[in-house]
Amino acid sequence: MNGWHYKPFTTQQKQRIGQRMDRWYAAWNWLIEPEFEGLEHIPAEGPVLLVGNHSIMAFSDGSLMMREIYRERGIVCRSLGLHAHFKVPVWGKLLAANGAVDGTPENCTAMMQAGEHIIVYPGGGGEVMKRKGEKHTLRWKNRTGFARMAIQNNCTIVPFSTVGADDCFDILYDNAEFSQTRIGKALIKATGVKAEEFPPLLKGVGPTLIPKPQKMYFKFHPPINAADFQHKNMDKAALALRNAVEATVQGGIDELLVRRHTDPESVFTTRLMNKAKRLLKRNRGA
C-alpha cells in the first residue's frame, strides 16, 4: 500500500485503524482535552466530504478529530493528501496505512463512488505553511476542485472548523521572508517548490519543536447537499458551493475563538490543576 491509488479497506482493516488511532493519540487527547460540537451532523452513510481549515504543520489536530469521529460515530475517515507526502518512503507508507490517499481527481471520484467519508483541506500546503499573522485564517484562494467533485458525484459536504492547533507553535521566520533571501530564491529555483509551500521556522515548547499543549475546539456544521448546486454552468455552481462552504468554515472559526476566550480551561496550567482536583476527589470518594 503506497497511497498513490485508492483501495477500499475491509471492515476489519477499518477497525484496526480506528483502534490504532485510539491508542496512539490517547495521551495527546488527555493533554489537549479537545471539545467537539456537532458530530451528529456527520451522516452515517457516505459519500461524505468533510471540508475544513488546515492548521500550521497539520499534524496536531487532524489525528484527534479522526480519533473522535471513530470513537463517537464508528466512522474511519480517509483523507486526500499532497503528492509530495507519498514520495517520502516511510512517511508515505505510514499515511497510506492509516487511510491517506494521493489527492488526485481519480482517487477522489473512486472514494466518493465507494461511499467513503473523506477529509479534505482546500487550503493545501499553503495553509499548512502559514505566515505570521495568519493564525486561524483560510487560504483557499479560488480553489473549487472539491466543490466540483462533490457536485459531479452527488456527495454530501460537512464543513468543519477548528481552533487551537495554530497556537501549538510560534512562527519565528516565515516563507514570505525566506523567499526574499538569496538561499530562498536559489532553493525555489532549484526545486520548483512554490515559495508559499516552504515550511516556516518554528518553535513549540521552549526552543524545541514539541507542540505546545494548546486546547483545541472542533465544530461540525450541518450538511450541505451538493445536489442543490447542480446548475447548468459547472464553473458558477462550483464557485457558489465553494463560497458557501468557506463562509461556513470561517464563521465557525470565529465562533470557536469566542468560545475559547470565555473558557478558563483554555489555559494549560488551569486545565492541569483541575485534572489534579478531579483525581483527588475521585480518590477520596473511593
C-alpha positions in Angstrom: 0.0 0.0 0.0 1.6 3.2 -1.2 -1.2 5.8 -1.2 -0.9 6.6 -4.9 -4.0 4.7 -5.8 -7.2 4.3 -3.7 -8.0 0.8 -2.4 -11.0 0.2 -0.2 -10.4 -1.1 3.3 -12.2 -4.1 4.6 -14.3 -3.8 7.8 -11.5 -5.5 9.8 -8.9 -3.1 8.4 -11.1 -0.1 9.3 -11.5 -1.4 12.9 -7.8 -1.9 13.3 -7.1 1.6 12.0 -9.7 3.1 14.4 -8.3 1.1 17.4 -4.8 2.1 16.5 -5.7 5.8 16.4 -7.5 5.4 19.7 -4.3 4.1 21.3 -1.7 6.3 19.6 -3.4 9.6 20.4 -4.9 8.9 23.8 -2.1 10.7 25.7 -2.2 13.7 23.3 -6.0 13.8 23.7 -5.6 13.8 27.5 -3.3 16.8 27.4 -5.4 18.8 25.0 -8.9 17.9 26.2 -10.4 18.9 22.8 -14.1 19.9 22.6 -16.2 18.6 19.8 -19.5 20.1 18.7 -21.9 18.8 16.0 -20.6 15.3 15.4 -24.2 14.3 14.9 -24.2 16.3 11.6 -21.9 13.6 10.0 -24.1 11.2 8.0 -23.6 7.6 8.9 -23.6 6.6 5.2 -21.3 8.1 2.6 -20.2 9.5 0.3 -19.4 12.4 2.7 -16.7 15.1 2.2 -15.6 16.7 5.4 -14.1 20.1 4.5 -12.3 22.4 6.9 -9.3 24.6 7.8 -5.8 23.3 7.9 -3.6 24.0 11.0 0.0 25.0 10.9 2.1 21.9 10.1 -1.1 20.0 10.1 -0.4 17.1 12.5 -1.6 18.2 15.9 -5.3 18.4 15.3 -6.4 16.1 12.5 -5.4 13.0 14.4 -7.6 14.0 17.3 -10.5 14.7 15.0 -10.3 11.4 13.2 -9.9 9.6 16.6 -13.1 11.2 18.0 -15.1 10.5 14.8 -14.2 6.9 15.2 -14.9 6.7 18.9 -18.2 8.5 18.8 -19.6 7.5 15.4 -17.7 4.4 14.5 -16.5 6.0 11.2 -13.0 5.6 9.8 -12.2 8.6 7.6 -10.0 8.6 4.5 -8.0 11.7 3.6 -6.7 13.3 0.5 -3.0 14.3 0.8 -0.4 16.2 -1.2 1.5 14.3 -3.8 4.8 15.0 -2.0 3.8 13.0 1.1 3.8 9.8 -0.8 7.3 10.4 -2.3 8.8 10.0 1.3 9.4 6.3 1.7 8.5 5.6 5.4 6.2 8.6 5.9 4.1 7.9 2.8 3.5 4.3 3.7 2.5 5.3 7.3 0.0 7.8 5.9 -1.4 5.3 3.4 -1.8 2.6 6.1 -3.9 4.9 8.1 -6.2 6.0 5.2 -4.5 8.7 3.3 -4.6 8.7 -0.5 -2.9 10.9 -3.1 -5.2 13.9 -3.7 -6.0 13.3 -7.4 -9.4 13.7 -9.0 -9.4 10.0 -9.9 -8.8 8.9 -6.3 -11.4 11.4 -5.1 -14.0 10.1 -7.6 -13.3 6.5 -6.7 -13.7 7.1 -3.0 -16.9 9.0 -3.4 -18.3 6.2 -5.6 -17.3 3.8 -2.9 -19.3 5.8 -0.3 -16.3 6.8 1.8 -16.0 9.6 4.4 -13.3 11.8 3.1 -11.4 14.6 4.8 -10.1 17.4 2.5 -8.4 20.7 3.3 -8.8 23.1 0.3 -6.0 25.3 1.7 -3.5 22.6 1.0 0.2 23.1 1.6 -0.1 26.9 1.5 -2.4 26.8 4.5 -0.2 24.4 6.4 2.8 26.6 5.9 1.1 29.7 7.4 2.8 33.0 7.7 3.0 35.5 10.6 -0.4 36.9 11.3 -2.3 34.1 9.6 -3.4 32.0 12.6 -7.0 30.7 12.2 -7.4 32.1 8.7 -8.2 30.4 5.4 -6.0 30.4 2.4 -8.3 28.7 -0.1 -7.7 31.2 -2.9 -10.2 30.4 -5.8 -9.8 26.6 -5.5 -13.1 24.9 -6.5 -11.9 21.3 -7.1 -13.5 19.8 -4.0 -16.8 21.5 -4.8 -16.7 20.4 -8.4 -16.1 16.8 -7.4 -18.9 16.9 -4.8 -21.4 18.1 -7.4 -20.3 15.6 -10.0 -20.6 12.7 -7.6 -23.7 14.0 -5.6 -21.6 13.9 -2.4 -22.8 15.5 0.8 -20.4 18.1 2.3 -20.0 18.6 6.0 -18.0 21.7 6.8 -15.9 21.7 9.9 -14.0 24.4 11.8 -11.1 24.0 14.2 -9.3 26.4 16.6 -6.3 25.9 18.8 -3.8 24.0 16.7 -2.3 27.1 15.2 -1.2 28.1 18.7 0.9 25.0 19.2 3.8 26.7 17.5 5.2 30.2 17.2 6.5 31.3 13.8 10.0 32.8 14.0 10.7 33.2 10.3 8.1 32.5 7.6 8.3 31.6 4.0 7.5 35.1 2.8 10.7 36.3 4.5 12.6 33.3 3.4 11.7 33.6 -0.3 13.4 37.1 -0.3 16.8 35.7 0.8 19.5 34.5 -1.6 19.2 31.0 -0.3 15.5 31.0 -0.5 15.5 32.2 -4.1 18.1 29.6 -5.1 16.1 26.8 -3.4 12.8 27.9 -5.1 14.6 27.9 -8.5 16.3 24.6 -7.9 13.4 22.6 -6.5 10.4 24.2 -8.3 8.6 24.3 -5.0 6.3 27.3 -4.5 7.6 29.9 -2.0 4.4 29.5 0.0 4.9 25.8 0.5 8.3 26.1 2.2 8.0 25.4 5.9 8.4 28.3 8.3 11.0 28.3 11.1 9.0 27.4 14.2 9.3 26.8 17.9 7.0 25.0 20.3 7.6 24.3 23.9 10.6 26.5 24.8 13.2 26.3 21.9 12.0 22.9 20.8 9.6 21.6 18.1 7.5 19.8 20.6 4.0 21.3 20.1 2.5 23.3 23.0 -0.5 21.6 24.6 -3.0 24.2 23.5 -6.6 23.2 24.0 -8.5 22.6 20.7 -12.0 23.2 19.6 -13.9 21.4 16.8 -17.2 22.3 15.3 -19.0 20.3 12.6 -21.7 22.1 10.7 -25.0 20.9 9.2 -24.5 19.1 5.9 -24.6 20.9 2.6 -26.3 19.0 -0.3 -24.1 19.3 -3.4 -27.1 18.4 -5.5 -28.6 21.8 -4.7 -25.8 23.3 -6.7 -26.2 21.3 -9.9 -26.6 24.3 -12.2 -26.1 24.2 -15.9 -22.9 26.2 -15.6 -20.4 24.0 -13.6 -17.9 26.8 -13.1 -20.5 29.0 -11.4 -22.0 26.1 -9.5 -18.6 25.0 -8.1 -17.7 28.6 -7.1 -21.1 29.1 -5.4 -20.7 25.8 -3.4 -17.0 26.6 -2.5 -18.0 30.1 -1.3 -20.8 28.7 0.8 -18.5 26.1 2.5 -15.8 28.7 3.0 -18.2 31.1 4.7 -19.4 28.4 7.0 -15.9 27.3 8.0 -14.8 30.8 8.7 -17.9 31.6 10.6 -17.3 28.5 12.8 -13.7 29.6 13.4 -14.9 33.0 14.6 -17.4 31.3 16.9 -14.8 29.0 18.4 -12.4 31.8 19.0 -15.1 33.5 21.1 -15.8 30.2 22.9 -12.1 29.8 23.7 -11.9 33.4 25.0 -14.5 32.5 27.7 -13.2 29.1 28.5 -11.0 29.1 31.7 -9.6 25.7 30.8 -8.1 27.0 27.5 -5.0 27.7 29.7 -2.9 24.5 30.2 -2.0 25.2 33.8 -5.6 25.7 34.8 -6.6 22.6 32.9 -3.9 20.6 34.7 -4.8 21.9 38.1 -8.5 21.0 37.5 -7.4 17.5 36.4 -5.5 17.1 39.7 -8.5 18.3 41.7 -10.8 15.8 40.0 -8.4 13.0 40.5 -8.1 13.8 44.3 -11.9 14.0 44.6 -12.3 10.6 43.0 -9.6 9.0 45.2 -11.3 10.4 48.3 -14.6 9.1 47.1 -13.1 5.7 46.6 
